């Protein structure tokens, strides 16, 4: 019989107290719920978040969107390609820095975002309603504090 380096009691303690595990489980459950809700408009929850992050008065750079979504630029670029192929966004050269790229929603992308937003609002209200309002606000505040940059500033605009 092999000796365990960590007791089963420790495993149970980690299962019941680990914020990382709890947030991962919650993120997967929320992702599935929003994926199911957004399926009729042909979007995943991640794609909806990405399109929403592009809905700005001025076209954002790839770097600023990657920062907002806490993604590396390579992953973001891979996630942009299918949306670009669908005609939902355009990637253009930054006229002020030819090395940079700017992201713009197309009219088709804006229309899809407009169709998807009421679905998100309904689903979000259902999720929010499952929590006591004070708990929901405390949860949002706590998650925001965990997602801050090392300098205490929130990510993104």
MDAnalysis code that builds the backbone (N, CA, C; Angstrom):
import MDAnalysis as mda
import numpy as np

u = mda.Universe.empty(471, n_residues=157, atom_resindex=np.repeat(np.arange(157), 3), trajectory=True)
u.add_TopologyAttr("name", ["N", "CA", "C"] * 157)
u.add_TopologyAttr("resid", np.arange(1, 158))
u.add_TopologyAttr("resname", ["UNK", "UNK", "UNK", "UNK", "UNK", "UNK", "UNK", "UNK", "UNK", "UNK", "UNK", "UNK", "UNK", "UNK", "UNK", "UNK", "UNK", "UNK", "UNK", "UNK", "UNK", "UNK", "UNK", "UNK", "UNK", "UNK", "UNK", "UNK", "UNK", "UNK", "UNK", "UNK", "UNK", "UNK", "UNK", "UNK", "UNK", "UNK", "UNK", "UNK", "UNK", "UNK", "UNK", "UNK", "UNK", "UNK", "UNK", "UNK", "UNK", "UNK", "UNK", "UNK", "UNK", "UNK", "UNK", "UNK", "UNK", "UNK", "UNK", "UNK", "UNK", "UNK", "UNK", "UNK", "UNK", "UNK", "UNK", "UNK", "UNK", "UNK", "UNK", "UNK", "UNK", "UNK", "UNK", "UNK", "UNK", "UNK", "UNK", "UNK", "UNK", "UNK", "UNK", "UNK", "UNK", "UNK", "UNK", "UNK", "UNK", "UNK", "UNK", "UNK", "UNK", "UNK", "UNK", "UNK", "UNK", "UNK", "UNK", "UNK", "UNK", "UNK", "UNK", "UNK", "UNK", "UNK", "UNK", "UNK", "UNK", "UNK", "UNK", "UNK", "UNK", "UNK", "UNK", "UNK", "UNK", "UNK", "UNK", "UNK", "UNK", "UNK", "UNK", "UNK", "UNK", "UNK", "UNK", "UNK", "UNK", "UNK", "UNK", "UNK", "UNK", "UNK", "UNK", "UNK", "UNK", "UNK", "UNK", "UNK", "UNK", "UNK", "UNK", "UNK", "UNK", "UNK", "UNK", "UNK", "UNK", "UNK", "UNK", "UNK", "UNK", "UNK", "UNK", "UNK", "UNK"])
u.atoms.positions = np.array([
    [0.839, -1.170, 0.000],
    [0.000, 0.000, 0.000],
    [0.891, 1.243, 0.000],
    [0.533, 2.218, -0.846],
    [1.331, 3.446, -0.946],
    [0.896, 4.447, 0.120],
    [1.869, 5.123, 0.645],
    [1.567, 6.137, 1.653],
    [1.160, 7.437, 0.955],
    [0.093, 8.037, 1.450],
    [-0.356, 9.306, 0.888],
    [0.465, 10.450, 1.476],
    [0.852, 11.372, 0.618],
    [1.581, 12.526, 1.124],
    [0.603, 13.577, 1.645],
    [-0.639, 13.496, 1.216],
    [-1.680, 14.407, 1.685],
    [-2.868, 13.566, 2.143],
    [-3.378, 13.863, 3.314],
    [-4.482, 13.074, 3.847],
    [-5.775, 13.355, 3.079],
    [-6.697, 12.427, 3.165],
    [-8.002, 12.601, 2.533],
    [-8.734, 13.774, 3.176],
    [-8.534, 13.994, 4.459],
    [-9.153, 15.135, 5.141],
    [-8.678, 16.447, 4.519],
    [-7.388, 16.492, 4.159],
    [-6.852, 17.689, 3.490],
    [-7.512, 17.864, 2.125],
    [-7.700, 16.771, 1.422],
    [-8.375, 16.826, 0.122],
    [-9.781, 17.395, 0.277],
    [-10.501, 16.911, 1.285],
    [-11.853, 17.423, 1.518],
    [-11.824, 18.902, 1.907],
    [-10.857, 19.303, 2.712],
    [-10.730, 20.700, 3.105],
    [-10.498, 21.572, 1.866],
    [-9.595, 21.131, 1.005],
    [-9.316, 21.893, -0.221],
    [-10.567, 21.962, -1.089],
    [-11.249, 20.837, -1.256],
    [-12.482, 20.818, -2.045],
    [-13.490, 21.844, -1.528],
    [-13.609, 21.954, -0.221],
    [-14.630, 22.809, 0.386],
    [-14.201, 24.259, 0.575],
    [-12.893, 24.565, 0.447],
    [-12.417, 25.916, 0.728],
    [-11.659, 26.588, -0.415],
    [-11.294, 25.852, -1.441],
    [-10.455, 26.395, -2.505],
    [-11.245, 27.370, -3.386],
    [-10.860, 28.630, -3.338],
    [-11.521, 29.644, -4.167],
    [-11.283, 29.400, -5.656],
    [-10.110, 28.916, -5.999],
    [-9.804, 28.643, -7.403],
    [-10.738, 27.556, -7.951],
    [-10.860, 26.453, -7.218],
    [-11.759, 25.367, -7.640],
    [-13.207, 25.868, -7.719],
    [-13.640, 26.592, -6.707],
    [-15.020, 27.093, -6.697],
    [-15.277, 28.034, -7.864],
    [-14.317, 28.906, -8.147],
    [-14.521, 29.842, -9.256],
    [-14.492, 29.123, -10.599],
    [-13.633, 28.105, -10.736],
    [-13.607, 27.328, -11.983],
    [-14.911, 26.578, -12.198],
    [-15.415, 25.960, -11.143],
    [-16.687, 25.230, -11.259],
    [-17.824, 26.186, -11.601],
    [-17.861, 27.332, -10.923],
    [-18.910, 28.315, -11.188],
    [-18.786, 28.856, -12.607],
    [-17.564, 29.125, -13.052],
    [-17.358, 29.654, -14.402],
    [-17.840, 28.654, -15.458],
    [-17.544, 27.381, -15.249],
    [-18.007, 26.373, -16.218],
    [-19.531, 26.269, -16.213],
    [-20.141, 26.275, -15.029],
    [-21.607, 26.193, -14.949],
    [-22.261, 27.428, -15.568],
    [-21.730, 28.608, -15.265],
    [-22.280, 29.833, -15.860],
    [-22.071, 29.843, -17.369],
    [-20.894, 29.422, -17.802],
    [-20.616, 29.361, -19.234],
    [-21.603, 28.467, -19.963],
    [-21.876, 27.281, -19.395],
    [-22.852, 26.376, -20.023],
    [-24.240, 27.014, -20.078],
    [-24.621, 27.678, -18.996],
    [-25.948, 28.303, -18.938],
    [-26.088, 29.395, -20.005],
    [-25.080, 30.246, -20.122],
    [-25.131, 31.307, -21.125],
    [-24.941, 30.750, -22.536],
    [-24.109, 29.722, -22.703],
    [-23.971, 29.077, -24.015],
    [-25.319, 28.555, -24.490],
    [-26.034, 27.871, -23.597],
    [-27.353, 27.337, -23.952],
    [-28.319, 28.465, -24.328],
    [-28.289, 29.542, -23.553],
    [-29.209, 30.662, -23.805],
    [-28.893, 31.360, -25.128],
    [-27.611, 31.499, -25.448],
    [-27.205, 32.251, -26.649],
    [-27.167, 31.395, -27.912],
    [-27.324, 30.088, -27.758],
    [-27.267, 29.188, -28.922],
    [-28.229, 29.601, -30.043],
    [-29.470, 30.048, -29.753],
    [-30.382, 30.421, -30.846],
    [-29.862, 31.552, -31.751],
    [-28.964, 32.395, -31.239],
    [-28.401, 33.453, -32.090],
    [-27.018, 33.071, -32.616],
    [-26.594, 31.845, -32.354],
    [-25.347, 31.338, -32.912],
    [-24.088, 31.853, -32.247],
    [-24.181, 32.168, -30.961],
    [-23.009, 32.641, -30.222],
    [-22.775, 31.779, -28.986],
    [-21.515, 31.713, -28.576],
    [-21.187, 31.155, -27.273],
    [-21.083, 32.321, -26.297],
    [-21.018, 32.010, -25.021],
    [-20.869, 33.070, -24.024],
    [-19.553, 33.822, -24.219],
    [-18.504, 33.116, -24.569],
    [-17.217, 33.755, -24.826],
    [-17.268, 34.697, -26.021],
    [-17.948, 34.271, -27.088],
    [-18.084, 35.129, -28.264],
    [-18.922, 36.363, -27.953],
    [-19.964, 36.188, -27.145],
    [-20.781, 37.331, -26.745],
    [-19.931, 38.330, -25.964],
    [-19.141, 37.837, -25.015],
    [-18.272, 38.719, -24.237],
    [-17.273, 39.433, -25.136],
    [-16.736, 38.717, -26.094],
    [-15.773, 39.308, -27.022],
    [-16.421, 40.398, -27.868],
    [-17.589, 40.109, -28.440],
    [-18.283, 41.129, -29.238],
    [-18.643, 42.334, -28.382],
    [-19.098, 42.096, -27.164],
    [-19.446, 43.190, -26.263],
    [-18.220, 44.055, -25.985],
    [-17.067, 43.428, -25.830],
    [-15.846, 44.184, -25.534],
    [-15.415, 45.073, -26.700],
    [-15.924, 44.807, -27.893],
    [-15.596, 45.620, -29.071],
    [-16.571, 46.773, -29.267],
    [-17.665, 46.759, -28.557],
    [-18.713, 47.773, -28.721],
    [-18.323, 49.044, -27.966],
    [-17.452, 49.833, -28.587],
    [-16.908, 51.042, -27.980],
    [-17.006, 52.196, -28.969],
    [-16.961, 53.420, -28.466],
    [-17.017, 54.580, -29.378],
    [-15.843, 54.618, -30.357],
    [-14.664, 54.184, -29.902],
    [-13.478, 54.122, -30.757],
    [-13.008, 52.677, -30.840],
    [-12.562, 52.231, -32.019],
    [-12.109, 50.841, -32.150],
    [-10.960, 50.535, -31.198],
    [-11.083, 49.473, -30.412],
    [-10.011, 49.114, -29.481],
    [-8.886, 48.361, -30.194],
    [-7.729, 48.373, -29.578],
    [-6.599, 47.587, -30.067],
    [-6.737, 46.152, -29.565],
    [-6.034, 45.265, -30.217],
    [-6.021, 43.866, -29.771],
    [-5.503, 43.793, -28.333],
    [-4.478, 44.571, -28.027],
    [-3.905, 44.553, -26.684],
    [-4.896, 44.984, -25.615],
    [-5.672, 46.039, -25.894],
    [-6.620, 46.502, -24.876],
    [-7.750, 45.501, -24.665],
    [-8.188, 44.832, -25.720],
    [-9.235, 43.812, -25.579],
    [-8.690, 42.592, -24.845],
    [-7.466, 42.198, -25.181],
    [-6.844, 41.063, -24.487],
    [-6.731, 41.371, -22.992],
    [-6.350, 42.589, -22.655],
    [-6.230, 42.989, -21.254],
    [-7.589, 42.946, -20.561],
    [-8.616, 43.494, -21.203],
    [-9.958, 43.509, -20.616],
    [-10.466, 42.094, -20.352],
    [-10.244, 41.191, -21.304],
    [-10.757, 39.828, -21.197],
    [-9.793, 38.884, -20.461],
    [-8.668, 39.422, -20.004],
    [-7.646, 38.628, -19.300],
    [-7.204, 37.434, -20.144],
    [-6.950, 37.705, -21.438],
    [-6.493, 36.676, -22.382],
    [-5.132, 37.093, -22.919],
    [-4.362, 36.123, -23.357],
    [-3.151, 36.510, -24.062],
    [-3.544, 36.843, -25.508],
    [-2.711, 37.623, -26.159],
    [-3.021, 38.119, -27.508],
    [-3.191, 36.980, -28.515],
    [-2.408, 35.918, -28.374],
    [-2.493, 34.794, -29.306],
    [-3.854, 34.110, -29.199],
    [-4.321, 33.883, -27.976],
    [-5.637, 33.267, -27.768],
    [-6.733, 34.177, -28.292],
    [-6.620, 35.475, -28.024],
    [-7.615, 36.423, -28.521],
    [-7.663, 36.393, -30.043],
    [-6.505, 36.431, -30.679],
    [-6.461, 36.415, -32.148],
    [-7.129, 35.159, -32.697],
    [-6.893, 34.020, -32.062],
    [-7.530, 32.766, -32.496],
    [-9.048, 32.849, -32.329],
    [-9.511, 33.516, -31.274],
    [-10.950, 33.643, -31.043],
    [-11.596, 34.676, -31.968],
    [-10.821, 35.616, -32.472],
    [-11.346, 36.626, -33.380],
    [-11.597, 36.063, -34.781],
    [-10.755, 35.148, -35.221],
    [-10.810, 34.655, -36.601],
    [-12.180, 34.126, -37.028],
    [-12.839, 33.232, -36.250],
    [-14.150, 32.758, -36.701],
    [-15.192, 33.879, -36.762],
    [-15.090, 34.852, -35.864],
    [-16.040, 35.969, -35.871],
    [-15.775, 36.877, -37.067],
    [-14.510, 37.029, -37.413],
    [-14.165, 37.813, -38.598],
    [-14.667, 37.105, -39.865],
    [-14.480, 35.780, -39.932],
    [-14.962, 35.014, -41.100],
    [-16.475, 35.118, -41.253],
    [-17.194, 35.222, -40.129],
    [-18.658, 35.376, -40.163],
    [-19.078, 36.804, -40.517],
    [-18.123, 37.694, -40.661],
    [-18.434, 39.074, -41.018],
    [-18.935, 39.907, -39.849],
    [-18.622, 39.484, -38.613],
    [-19.114, 40.192, -37.426],
    [-18.175, 41.303, -36.982],
    [-16.926, 41.231, -37.395],
    [-15.949, 42.255, -37.022],
    [-14.913, 42.392, -38.116],
    [-14.230, 43.520, -38.072],
    [-13.121, 43.779, -38.987],
    [-11.880, 44.037, -38.159],
    [-10.758, 43.553, -38.670],
    [-9.464, 43.833, -38.064],
    [-8.715, 44.709, -39.063],
    [-8.391, 45.933, -38.648],
    [-7.731, 46.881, -39.552],
    [-6.423, 47.369, -38.942],
    [-5.535, 47.817, -39.812],
    [-4.263, 48.378, -39.370],
    [-4.533, 49.704, -38.661],
    [-3.869, 49.891, -37.532],
    [-3.980, 51.143, -36.777],
    [-3.275, 52.234, -37.577],
    [-3.995, 53.274, -38.008],
    [-3.363, 54.313, -38.826],
    [-2.261, 55.074, -38.083],
    [-2.297, 55.061, -36.746],
    [-1.280, 55.769, -35.964],
    [-0.071, 54.900, -35.638],
    [-0.227, 53.580, -35.755],
    [0.870, 52.647, -35.501],
    [0.649, 51.442, -36.409],
    [1.337, 51.427, -37.520],
    [1.121, 50.394, -38.552],
    [1.349, 48.975, -38.034],
    [2.034, 48.829, -36.891],
    [2.240, 47.502, -36.317],
    [1.005, 47.009, -35.576],
    [0.151, 47.934, -35.146],
    [-1.015, 47.588, -34.348],
    [-2.241, 47.289, -35.193],
    [-3.201, 46.624, -34.574],
    [-4.469, 46.301, -35.221],
    [-5.606, 46.818, -34.355],
    [-6.639, 47.330, -35.016],
    [-7.836, 47.816, -34.343],
    [-9.000, 46.920, -34.715],
    [-9.930, 46.775, -33.783],
    [-11.064, 45.861, -33.961],
    [-12.359, 46.660, -34.004],
    [-13.156, 46.401, -35.024],
    [-14.408, 47.126, -35.197],
    [-15.539, 46.148, -35.475],
    [-16.650, 46.326, -34.790],
    [-17.845, 45.540, -35.112],
    [-18.409, 46.022, -36.441],
    [-18.825, 45.085, -37.282],
    [-19.489, 45.436, -38.538],
    [-20.973, 45.665, -38.254],
    [-21.718, 46.191, -39.211],
    [-23.169, 46.295, -39.011],
    [-23.815, 44.944, -38.681],
    [-23.332, 43.877, -39.299],
    [-23.861, 42.536, -39.003],
    [-23.527, 42.160, -37.558],
    [-22.316, 42.468, -37.121],
    [-21.919, 42.183, -35.745],
    [-22.720, 42.982, -34.739],
    [-22.955, 44.261, -35.047],
    [-23.774, 45.104, -34.168],
    [-25.205, 44.580, -34.077],
    [-25.749, 44.134, -35.208],
    [-27.124, 43.609, -35.220],
    [-27.209, 42.313, -34.400],
    [-26.202, 41.454, -34.537],
    [-26.201, 40.210, -33.764],
    [-26.056, 40.514, -32.272],
    [-25.198, 41.464, -31.935],
    [-25.042, 41.856, -30.533],
    [-26.356, 42.418, -29.992],
    [-27.050, 43.194, -30.803],
    [-28.349, 43.743, -30.381],
    [-29.371, 42.631, -30.162],
    [-29.338, 41.584, -30.983],
    [-30.260, 40.458, -30.817],
    [-29.882, 39.611, -29.605],
    [-28.596, 39.504, -29.321],
    [-28.127, 38.654, -28.225],
    [-28.258, 39.328, -26.855],
    [-28.197, 40.642, -26.815],
    [-28.193, 41.347, -25.528],
    [-29.441, 41.086, -24.688],
    [-30.657, 41.107, -25.255],
    [-31.822, 40.781, -24.419],
    [-31.782, 39.355, -23.860],
    [-31.193, 38.430, -24.606],
    [-31.034, 37.056, -24.111],
    [-30.084, 37.062, -22.917],
    [-28.974, 37.781, -23.068],
    [-28.026, 37.898, -21.959],
    [-28.695, 38.544, -20.749],
    [-29.466, 39.611, -20.985],
    [-30.127, 40.316, -19.874],
    [-31.068, 39.389, -19.110],
    [-31.871, 38.599, -19.839],
    [-32.793, 37.665, -19.179],
    [-32.034, 36.603, -18.399],
    [-31.024, 36.031, -19.030],
    [-30.253, 34.972, -18.372],
    [-29.513, 35.530, -17.170],
    [-28.943, 36.703, -17.321],
    [-28.217, 37.327, -16.213],
    [-29.162, 37.629, -15.049],
    [-30.358, 38.098, -15.358],
    [-31.336, 38.375, -14.295],
    [-31.691, 37.093, -13.541],
    [-31.813, 35.977, -14.268],
    [-32.097, 34.693, -13.624],
    [-30.958, 34.296, -12.685],
    [-29.732, 34.446, -13.155],
    [-28.571, 34.094, -12.338],
    [-28.484, 35.025, -11.136],
    [-28.626, 36.329, -11.381],
    [-28.581, 37.308, -10.303],
    [-29.685, 37.032, -9.274],
    [-30.849, 36.642, -9.759],
    [-31.974, 36.361, -8.874],
    [-31.741, 35.152, -7.992],
    [-30.860, 34.265, -8.413],
    [-30.557, 33.081, -7.614],
    [-29.681, 33.430, -6.410],
    [-29.102, 34.617, -6.435],
    [-28.288, 35.088, -5.315],
    [-29.039, 36.200, -4.600],
    [-28.815, 36.329, -3.312],
    [-29.344, 37.501, -2.617],
    [-28.607, 38.707, -3.182],
    [-29.294, 39.826, -3.363],
    [-28.666, 40.980, -3.998],
    [-27.377, 41.394, -3.297],
    [-27.389, 41.395, -1.962],
    [-26.159, 41.781, -1.258],
    [-25.045, 40.781, -1.558],
    [-25.393, 39.501, -1.667],
    [-24.390, 38.493, -2.001],
    [-23.867, 38.705, -3.415],
    [-24.750, 39.046, -4.357],
    [-24.330, 39.258, -5.742],
    [-23.369, 40.435, -5.824],
    [-23.668, 41.516, -5.134],
    [-22.779, 42.685, -5.152],
    [-21.446, 42.371, -4.504],
    [-21.468, 41.659, -3.391],
    [-20.224, 41.281, -2.715],
    [-19.396, 40.345, -3.604],
    [-20.064, 39.431, -4.279],
    [-19.365, 38.520, -5.177],
    [-18.710, 39.294, -6.314],
    [-19.460, 40.201, -6.953],
    [-18.887, 41.000, -8.038],
    [-17.685, 41.811, -7.552],
    [-17.818, 42.432, -6.385],
    [-16.717, 43.235, -5.839],
    [-15.493, 42.360, -5.566],
    [-15.727, 41.203, -5.001],
    [-14.615, 40.300, -4.721],
    [-13.942, 39.810, -5.990],
    [-14.725, 39.451, -6.988],
    [-14.149, 38.981, -8.251],
    [-13.382, 40.103, -8.955],
    [-13.939, 41.333, -8.899],
    [-13.218, 42.476, -9.488],
    [-11.875, 42.675, -8.797],
    [-11.849, 42.574, -7.484],
    [-10.585, 42.785, -6.762],
    [-9.560, 41.707, -7.122],
    [-10.019, 40.487, -7.355],
    [-9.102, 39.419, -7.739],
    [-8.585, 39.583, -9.164],
    [-9.332, 40.272, -10.014],
    [-8.924, 40.404, -11.417],
    [-8.157, 41.687, -11.689],
    [-7.792, 42.425, -10.637],
    [-7.014, 43.646, -10.832],
    [-5.590, 43.329, -11.216],
    [-4.978, 44.285, -11.925],
    [-3.562, 44.199, -12.224],
    [-2.771, 44.290, -10.929],
    [-1.512, 43.979, -10.965],
    [-0.652, 44.048, -9.796],
    [-0.585, 45.442, -9.181],
    [-0.871, 46.478, -9.973],
    [-0.797, 47.842, -9.459],
    [-2.112, 48.297, -8.834],
    [-3.079, 47.382, -8.697],
    [-4.343, 47.723, -8.071],
    [-5.364, 48.314, -9.020],
    [-4.968, 48.498, -10.274],
    [-5.892, 49.062, -11.263],
    [-6.673, 47.931, -11.919],
    [-7.981, 48.153, -12.160],
    [-8.754, 47.120, -12.858],
    [-8.261, 46.942, -14.291],
    [-8.448, 45.740, -14.803],
    [-8.085, 45.471, -16.196],
    [-9.076, 46.150, -17.118],
    [-8.582, 46.605, -18.247],
    [-9.450, 47.129, -19.311],
    [-10.042, 48.474, -19.012],
    [-10.852, 48.961, -19.985],
    [-11.439, 50.294, -19.854],
    [-12.565, 50.339, -18.850],
])
